[in-house]
Amino acid sequence: MNKNMIRIKDIAKLSGVSVGTVDRVIHKRGKVSEKARKKVEKVLEEIDYTPNLLAKTLGSSKVFTIALLIPHPGQDPYWKLSLTGLDIAQKEWRPYHMELQPYFFELENAKSYTAAAEKLLKASPDAVVSAPIFQNEAVDFFKQLDQLGIPYIHFNTMISEVSPLSFIGQDSYQSGKLGASLLHLASKHREGKVTILHIRESVQHSVHFREKERGFRDFFRSIRPSQTVSAVIIEGNDMDTFEEKLIIAIKKNDIKGLFIPTSSGAKLTAGVLEKNGLGHISIVGYDLLKENIALLKNDKIAFLIHQNPSRQLFRGIYHLANHLLFKKKAPSKELFPLEVITAENVDSYLEAVLH
């Protein structure tokens, strides 16, 4: 194969590294990690052994469709943030005759999930990336995909009853333990109890929320077995009286610290605490939303745990595209690091991400 037919950009995509990294490996200049170097060298070897692979792919008229079953981005800023990964992926994979088709469902409506899943199945996609939030409905859906022979990848939430090609995201249980550890650090010099606060969450159906709560409780059980760890759930129609119900829960449970396992919940809660003169209560929340960053810098949030939703979705699409186009095996799990963001490191972190 004429090596000029393959661009550095193509090798970078196949390797899962940057164009600059490929350039440094090929020309043997600059610093490259051993892990990245091996990835690039492996792809270069594969190209030599299968010389017409990329040319055949680019010359084929076959169009692959990857469907995405995800919450509607207009309902929650976390899912809006995740969709930036879709925009990037569409530009990356369009030259390879790859179409990405999202199917949205409502966060608080299991029937909406089922309806979106049925619509997706009728379209007969080649592969599926999904955030399986509603466990019972998700299991039924993925069993149908198994019967049809359609490969799929989970991101954000992992369920054990089915067998996806891969799971992309964080360990929810360990994330809950980390949140508990950070809350303990932020509030240990105050009297009172710590609480996990579920807002707008169908906790009984959501695996990742249950796992975060389990990790949260286990952490405090391990360091102080006698300490009471409560959970407060404010969801559905209760949102109309959120402030009232939160204040009642704080006073009833003598709360000194709140762990909020959603991206948007921290802002809502911080506003209520400040309004009612309860700014001394520590908050540990999730994700680098603009509002959360501002609250972090103003000492209204003690810590944020970054989940990188955009990257999660992007990597899910990446693994499925490589599976469809090049028969590459996806890792069974790609666990993202549990990144702790503080007021002191948030600016440098954002600068590093942007560059």
Number of C-alpha atoms within 10 A of each C-alpha: 13 7 9 7 10 13 11 17 16 15 21 19 19 20 21 17 16 14 16 13 20 25 17 14 18 13 8 11 10 10 10 15 9 8 8 17 19 14 17 23 16 13 17 15 11 12 17 12 10 10 14 12 16 18 12 10 14 13 11 11 10 11 11 17 19 22 23 25 21 25 27 17 17 11 13 16 17 22 18 16 18 22 21 15 20 21 13 13 21 16 10 15 16 12 10 18 16 20 18 20 18 19 17 19 21 17 20 18 12 19 13 15 24 17 14 19 23 12 11 19 17 8 11 15 18 18 22 27 29 26 20 26 26 23 20 14 16 21 16 14 18 23 14 13 18 14 8 11 11 15 21 25 28 24 25 22 22 26 20 9 13 14 17 22 18 22 27 27 25 23 20 23 19 18 23 27 21 21 31 27 16 21 24 19 12 19 20 15 9 14 11 16 18 30 26 24 24 21 23 18 18 21 18 10 16 17 19 24 22 17 20 25 28 16 22 26 23 19 20 19 14 10 10 10 12 9 14 14 17 15 15 16 17 20 17 12 9 14 13 11 11 17 19 12 15 18 16 12 19 21 10 9 18 14 20 24 27 27 27 24 26 19 22 20 19 26 19 13 21 19 15 17 19 13 11 10 9 15 16 14 22 27 30 26 26 26 26 21 16 10 14 23 22 15 19 23 16 11 16 24 27 23 26 26 22 19 23 22 22 19 20 23 27 22 23 27 26 18 23 25 25 15 16 17 16 13 11 13 13 19 11 13 17 17 14 15 14 18 15 17 21 18 17 10 11 17 14 10 12 11 9 9 8 7 5
